[in-house]
Amino acid sequence: MTCIHHALFATTTNVPTESSFYHRNVEPFLQNRDSERWHIFARHALAIAGFSPLTAQFLKLCIDEHTRFCDPRLRITLDQKRTFDNPLLVGAGWDKTGSAAYGLYTLGFAGEETGTVVPLPQPGNQKPRQEVKDGVCLNSLGFNSPGMLAVQQNVYRAQNLGIPLGINIGKNKETSLENAVNDYVAVLRCLYLYATYIAINVSSPNTVGLRDLQQTKFLADILQALNDTMRELGILLPLFVKISPDLTFQQLDEVIDTVLLQHAAGIIAANTTTNELLKAAYGWQGKSGGISGNDPTYKRMVLTIVDYIFSKTKGQLQVIGVGGISTADDAWNMITHGASLVQVVTGIRNIGPSIAGKINRGLMKQLDKEGIDNIINAVGIHASRN
Ligand SMILES: Cc1cc2nc3c(=O)[nH]c(=O)nc-3n(C[C@H](O)[C@H](O)[C@H](O)COP(=O)(O)O)c2cc1C
């Protein structure tokens, strides 16, 4: 079987260089410090700053031109009911609790994917479980989550403010693969009122066996059960399956077929990779966890998958692209290879609070350069089977 890794080529590392206040002062400070701790600190700071429109004004001091960048040409519509004012979301894992949505929105993101949310509170794996080197992150968090009821309190507020939220759902560690479907349904039932879309996480490498749920026998059941539940509740939310970048093309084809058969809206590509060669390149050989961020090989893996899904389904499935995005060029590549929305996680640490404005301003320049009137018309223009 051809593994997607073999379809890739590696290039040199590509950490963005900048001389902003963040790069001169904050980023050097973060190096060699406990990455998870400072991540939590940043999330709390954003949650506090996003407490009210007044406190959120302070956040604007951290971003370029002290204004949330917005332009109608960047507006993306998923379907008649779901519009994002730009194609950039914060990816799952950055705000597992759903408490920082307004702060992130103020920085210029269109919204966030909250989670992964599991039914019951759980602490996750043993610490230390998150480290960053040269713009690349290794994490083995393992769905540390306050549980769905606690998340419900937080996302309630974001929804009131009209901020689009993807809710990324998963299973508790102790739940067997056979019973996993019940966990996904439970989180949907608890949080559907607050979701713009649902992301089904079957690809985290940090919960034992979770990635097996990408197999048709499990995935079809989960999608079917979520569809049945939505029918019963009288709602219709777009379902997205979040996949691993370590699938073979054959496995990816099976996922695509299942997603199409079960009428899900699309695929989120991709989660972190457990590729041992990549880990070794950063001195992490043998360590558990998944890699993501600004590594050229990882970025190429994800881009290949985004392009493949878009091309194979001729745009029938929506693709949300996530993996190594930190610049407007990265986002543009992902969009022109087939992603309707893109997400950033590690890039926030690498570039700082001005990342969304920088990327969105850069996307506008690309639209002007290519003579394209709206970002929707850029989706897939460089995909291989166009
Ligand atoms: C610290 C950290 C925690 C993450 N937690 C989750 C998670 O809970 N659920 C999930 O679906 N993906 C999670 N991810 C994966 C990201 O959502 C994303 O797919 C991946 O990191 C690629 O994006 P990036 O290169 O911008 O980091 C996590 C990633 C990181 C770095």
The ligand as a Gaussian input file, in Angstrom:
#p B3LYP/6-31G(d) Opt

LIG

0 1
 C       -1.210000      21.257000      21.716000
 C       -2.119000      20.660000      20.694000
 C       -3.316000      20.096000      21.108000
 C       -4.167000      19.537000      20.162000
 N       -5.366000      18.994000      20.575000
 C       -6.238000      18.550000      19.643000
 C       -7.511000      18.081000      20.032000
 O       -7.885000      18.084000      21.202000
 N       -8.350000      17.616000      19.064000
 C       -8.004000      17.606000      17.729000
 O       -8.815000      17.209000      16.880000
 N       -6.785000      18.068000      17.339000
 C       -5.918000      18.531000      18.249000
 N       -4.695000      18.999000      17.855000
 C       -4.356000      18.965000      16.424000
 C       -4.628000      20.320000      15.768000
 O       -6.003000      20.654000      15.814000
 C       -4.163000      20.333000      14.306000
 O       -4.869000      19.346000      13.601000
 C       -2.674000      20.069000      14.161000
 O       -1.972000      20.547000      15.265000
 C       -2.141000      20.742000      12.919000
 O       -2.210000      22.136000      13.031000
 P       -0.918000      23.052000      13.353000
 O        0.170000      22.588000      12.452000
 O       -1.374000      24.444000      13.099000
 O       -0.580000      22.799000      14.787000
 C       -3.823000      19.540000      18.784000
 C       -2.608000      20.113000      18.395000
 C       -1.768000      20.678000      19.328000
 C       -0.479000      21.272000      18.854000

